[in-house]
């Protein structure tokens, strides 16, 4: 018996096997109304609490743009038909049917079209990203590199300013000290 199958009975200190996770107090059976007698006899006193069967979670990724989604659906359909044709061609070849040769030829043509469909999805996605722009979040290494470049540019400007200041003070004649 694994550790996930063990559950300690409340108050007894005895382990029982059976359920894999402890039941929540407010959990109820979905096909038994709240007012009927529950096995424990506490169902009538409790108010009705309905547990949803699932909880909607926000999508982790954004939805594909419409042109990209339509090309992806088209590509999936073409690839499905291509696989179906290849399977029929294989079975016709095994059966020795006259239909085997035409099916092999159409499978080869469908493979070319399926490749085009997959490339179409990729190209459509790239074009959409280029036209509409993509909000990208730079990685921490990119930020660090930009920070270093900014720091180097600041130091270069500061050094240039100090050189100009030194030249202005010296009068530009090359004198080290004033007479």
C-alpha positions, 0 to 999 in steps of 0.5 A: 500500500503506497503512501497516497493510499493511506489515510488516518481515521480521525481520532482513532490513530488507525490507518485505513486504506481505500481513498487516495485523498482526504474528503473535504467536509463540504463535499457532497454527492452530486446525485443525492439532494441536500435534504435527503438522509446522508449516510452520516445523518448530517445532510438535512441540517446543512445548507445546500452547497454545490461544488462545480464539476470543474473550475475555469482557469485563465488561459496560459497562452493567448489565443492565436490570431485568426489568420494563423488559426485558419491556416493551422486548421487547414494544415491539420485537415490536409495532414489528416487526409494525407495520412488517411491516403497513405494508410489506404495506399498501404492497405491496397498494396498489401491486398494487391489491388489495382488502386494501390498505384493511384493511391501511392501517387496521390499520397505523394502529391498530398505529402507535398501539399501537407508540407506546404500547409505546415509551412503556410502556418509558419509563414502566416504566423511570422507575417502576422507578428511582423505586421502587428508587432509582438510584445516581447519581454526581454530575458534577464540576460538581455537586460543585463547586457543593455545595462552594461552598454548604458553604463559604458556609454555614460562613462564614455560621455563623462570621460569626453566631457572631462576632456573638453573641460580640460581643453577649455581650461588650458586655452588650447595652447598646450600650456600646463600651467598659467603664467 
